[in-house]
Amino acid sequence: MSVRTLPLLFLNLGGEMLYVLDQRLRAQNIPGDKARKVLNDIISTMFNRKFMEELFKPQDLYSKKALRTVYDRLAHASIMRLNQASMDKLYDLMTMAFKYQVLLCPRPKDVLLVTFNHLDSIKGFIQDSPTILHQVDETSRQLTEIYGNLSAGEFQMIRQTLLTFFQDLHIRVSTFLKDKVQNSNGRFVLPVSGPVPWGTEVPGVIRLFNDKGEEVKKTEFKHGGNYVAAQKEGSFELYGDRVLKLGTNMYSVNRPVETHMSTTSKNLASRTQENIAPNPLAKEELNFLARLMGGMEIKKMSGPEPGFRLNLFTTDEEEEHAALSRPEELSYEVINIQATQDQQRNEELARIMGEFEITEQPEITEQSTSKGDDLLAMMDRL
C-alpha cells in the first residue's frame, strides 16, 4: 500500500464530483449566479490550504465510508442540498468514473496526468475567481513537487493501491454502457487498440540477446490488437498539453446519466459492508478533516439568498425509487461520532489538531448571509 495515494484519490474524485454537479445544475436550469456560487464555494473548500497540507502528508487511505463522509460535507459546503439517494448516486458516478480512468492509464505514472486533467477543468469553472484559482494552482505545484520525481515502481504501488480501493465496485453507469466500455455486470471492457505507453514499442516483436547484450534473433508475432506508437508524452507542467484525455469532463455533452446496481455488487454487499466500516480513530480524524471543510453540522441556511435542492435523477419519483431499492449495505450514511467520549482514542486526534495552530477566534453565528459565506469566513480565520 502506498502512503502517497490519498491526495490523488481525493482530487480526482473531487474533480468528477464537480463535473456531475455542473451538469445537473445546468440540466435543472439553476440560475447562473447560484450555480457559480455553488461551484466556487465547493472548490474553495476543497482546496483550502490547511486541508491540503494535511491531505498531502504521507498516510494510508481512508475507508470507503469515511471518504464518502468527506464528500458529503464537501457537497454541502454551499447553498445546495442533496438528499441521501442523490448523494449515493453522485458518489457512485465519481468512483466508477475514476476507476475507469485508473484502469485505462497506459502506464502507472499517467494517473498524475489524469489528476492534472481534473485540475485543468476545475480551473475552467473558476476563471472569474482569481483567489480560488490561486488555491488550485498551489495544489498543482504541490503535485509536481511531490510526485514529479517518483519512480515507476512507486507509481505502480499507487496504482495498485487505487485498484484495491475500487475492488468489488461494479456499478453500471448508463454512459459507459452506451459507449460499450462497460458490460452488463458492471465490469469494464479494456481496449486492445490505441497508443501504447510512452517510451514503449508497439507489440509484435520478440528479440533474443546473447550474454554480451547483442541482439541475435528477432521473431514477429500477431498481437491481435490495433496499437500505434505514442506521439509524445503528456506535460506535467502547471499549464501544458496533457495529451491523455482521461480525466477530462465526459459530461460536457449534455446527456442523462443513470446508475444501476449490478448483480455482482449486490452479492458482494456483505463484503463491502465489512470493507467500508472504518475504525474509531479513522472516524475521529475524518470528523476533524470534515470540520475543516465546512463544519461538523450543516447549518440551516438563512439570510437573503435561499438555498435549493439538487436532484441527480430525472424526476423526484426516480429519486425516491432509488432510495428504496438500493441495498442497505451499500448506502453510505454519514458518520456521526461523539469524539469526546473516549479520551484514549482522542490523543492522536489532539496531536493532529495541535499541528494546525488554530488561534482563538470569534464565534461564527448563523445570522450571516449564508452557509457558504459562513464557511469561507471560518476558513479565512484558520
N, C-alpha and C positions, 0 to 999 in steps of 0.2 A: 504494500500500500504506500502510495506517495503522499507526503505531507505538504506537497505543493499543488494539490488538486483543487482544493476548496475555492480559491479565487476564480479559477477558470469555470468551474461548475456554476458558481453564483452569478457571474457576469453573463454567461451565455444563456442561462435560464432566465435571467432578468431581461436580457435583450428580447428573447422570444415572448415573454410576458408583455412587453411594451408593443411588440408587433400586433399581438392579438387584441390588446386594449385599443390601440389606434384604429384597427379595422372595425371593431364593434362600435367605437364612438362615432365613426363615420357612418356605419350602417344604421345606427339608431338616430342619425341626424341631430346629434348633440351640438348645440351652438359652438362655433369655433373658439370663442373666448373660454368657455368652460372646458372644452376638450384640451386646449393648450395648458390651462391651469392644472388639470389632472396630470398630464404627462410631465409638465415642469416640476410639480410637487413630488411626484414619484421618482423622477430621475435625480432631483436634488437630494432626496432622502437616500436613494440607492448609492450615490457617490459621495455621501458625507465623509469628510476627511478622517474623522475619528473612527468611523466604522471601517473605512478602507484600511486604516493602519492595523486594526485588529484582524481584519479578514486576511491580510497578506502575511500574517505570522504563520510559520510552519505549524500545521495542526492536522489532525485526522478529519475526515469528512463527518458531518452530522448525519444522523439517520434521516430517512426519507420524511418521516413525520415531523421531525424537528425542523428540517429545512423548509417543509411546507408551511410551518408556522411563521417563519421569517417572511415568506412571500405573502401570506395573509396580511401581516402587518404592513408590508410594503404596498400592496394593492389598495389598502385603505388609508394611505398617507395623505389623501386629499379629500375633495368633496364627493367623490364617487363611492358607491357602496355595491358590493356583490353579495348575493346570498350564498348559502352553502353549495347548492348544485352548480351555480355558475363558477364559483371558486374552484370546485373539484374539476370542472371541465377545463378551466384555464390552466390549472396545474398539469392536467393530462396532456394538453396540447404543447405546453412548454417542454415537458420531459420527453415526449415522443419525438418532437422536432429535433431537440439537441441529441438524443440518442441516435437518430438517423444520421445526423451530421458527423458524429464521432465515428460511427461505423464506416462512413464513406470517405473519411480522411485518407488520402493516398499514402501518407506517412504520418507517424505519431506527432511530429512537430507541427503539422498543419492544423492541429487543434488551436494553436496560437493564432493562425491566420483566421480561423473561424471566429475567434474571440474579437479580433480586430474588425472583422466584418460587422459584428454586432455593435461594437462601439462606434464605428463609422456611421451606421444607420441611426444609432441613438443621437449622435450629434446633429443629424438632419432634423430631428424633432425639436431641437432647442437652438436653432440658428439665431433667434432673436433674444436669447438669454445668455449674454457673454459670461456671467458669473458661473452659471451651471456648466456652460461649455468648458470653462477652465477646469472645473472639477473632473470632467470626463477626460480631458487631455492629461491631467495629472495622473489619472489611473492608467492611461495608455503608456505614459512614461515609466510608471512603476512596472508594468508588464514587460516592457522592453528591458528594463534594468535587471529584473529578477529572472525572467525566462529566456532572455536573448542568448545567453551563453550555456544553457543546459545541454547536456549531451543527448544523443539519440536514445541511449538507454534510459535516461531519466524521463524523457518524453514518453517512451514506451511504458514505463511504470505509471505515468499519469493517465495514459490512455487505458491501461488495464484497470486502474482504479475507477475510472469513469464507467467502463463497461460492467464492472462488478456492481457498481451502484445501480445501473439500469437493468441489471439481470432480472428476468421474470416479469418485466413490464412489457406487455403485448397488447396495448390499447389501440384499437383500429381508429384511424383518422381518415375522414372522407377524402380529403385532398390527396393523401398518399394512395388510397385505394383507387381513386380515379386515374391517378398518374401511373398506376400499376407498379409502384415501388414497394407496396405492402400487400401481403397475402391476406386472405380472409381470416386466418388465425392470428393476425396481428404481428407476424414476423416480417421483417424487411427483406426485400429482394436486392441482393448485391449485384451490381453491373459487371459484365465481362467485356467492357469496352471503354474507350476514352483514354485520356492521357495517363501514362504511368507516373509514379512518383518522381519528383525532380531528382536528377542525379542517377537515375537507373535507366537501363535499356529496355526496349520492347522485348518481351519474352519470345522465345523461339530458337534460341541457340544454346548449345551445351559446349563448353570449352574445357579441354583437358590440358593440364600443365605438368611439366616434369619437376624434379626436385630443385631445379635451378630457376623456377618461375617462368620458364619459356612455354609458350603455347605449342602443343604438339598435335592436337587434333581438335577439330570443330565439327559438330553434328547439329543439324537443324531439325526441328520438330514442329508440328502444328499445335498451336496453343488453344485453338477453338474460340478465341476472342477477336475483338477488333480494336486493338490497342494502338496508340500513337505516342510518340515521344513528347514530353513536356517542353513547351517552347521557352519558358522562362520561369524563374522562381518568384513566388509572391513576395511583396515587400513587407518587411517587419518594422518599417519606419512609422513615425506618427501619422504621416499622410503618404499614401502611395498606392500603387496598383496591387491589390491582394491576389489577383489572377484567379484564385479559388473563389467560387461563387457560394459555397456552403456557408450558411450563417447570414446571408442577405434576406431581405424581407419577402417571404413567399406569399404574403397577403397583400402585396402591392396591387395585384389584380383582385378586385373585389369579388369574392365568391364565398358562399356559406361553408363553414367547416364544422362537421359533426364528429363526435367521438362515440365509440361503442366498446363495451367490454367484451373481449373475446372469450371463448370457452376456456382457453388455456389460462387466462388471467383469473377467471372465476375459480377454476380448480386449484389455483395456487394461492387463493385468498388467505388460507390459514398460514401458509409460509410467509406471505407478505406481511400479515399482521404481526408475526414474530419479528420480522426484519425491521419494521418501522417503529418499534417500541424503543424509544431512547432511554438511556439510563438517567437517574435523577440529576446527576451533575450536569449532563449534557442539556437537560431541560433548563436548569438554572442559568447556565451560560447563555443559552439561547434566549431566555427571557430578558437577560441584560442586553444582548445584542438587539433584540426586538425593541427594547425601550429606547435605545439609541436611534432606532429607525422610525419612531413615531409614538412612543409611549405605550405602556402595557395595556392601558384601557383606551379603546376608541371613543373619543369624546363625541357627545352629541353636537351636531352642527348647529351653530347659531349665527346671528348677525344677518347682514343684508343679502348675503349670497347663499341661496338654498342649495342643498345637495341633491343628488339624483341617484337612482339605481340603474346599474348597467346589467343587461341580460345577455349572456353569451349564447342563448338559444334563440331560435327564430320567433317563438311565441312563449308566453307565460305558461301555457299548458305543457309544452315540451319540457320546460324547466322543472315543473312540478313532477312530471312523469320520471324525469332523470333522477330527481332526488329520491323517489320511491323505489326505483328499480336498481339503483346502484348497490352492490354488495356492501354491507355494513363494514366489513373488514377493510375495504378499500376507500372508505370515505374518511378523508383526513380532517378530523375535527381539531380545532385549535387547542393547543395545550395550555391549560391554566394551572400554574404551580404557585403555591404559597412558599416562596423561597426562604422565608424567615423562620420556619418551624424546626429546621434541623441544623443546629449550629455546626456540627461536624462537616456536613456537606457544603456549608457556606464558606468555609475557609478558602477554598480555591477561587470561588466567585469573588470574594472580598479582595483577593490578591489581584485578580483581573481588573476589578473596578478601580483599585488603587493606582493602576498604571495610567489611567486616563486623567488623573489630577483634576477632577471636576471641582471647580470652585463654587462656593456658596452663591446661590442666585435667587432672585425674587421668584415667588410662586407664579406660575402661569395660570391665569383664570380662564374659564370658559366664556367670558364675556367678550373676548376678542373676536375679530372678524370671522374666522373660520378655522376648521381643523387644520387645513394646510398652512395657514398663517401662524397658528399656534406652534406647529411643528417646526417651521423654519426659524421662528423666533427662538425656540428651545435649542435648536441646533447651533444657532449663532452664539449661544452662551456657553456651549460645551467647551 
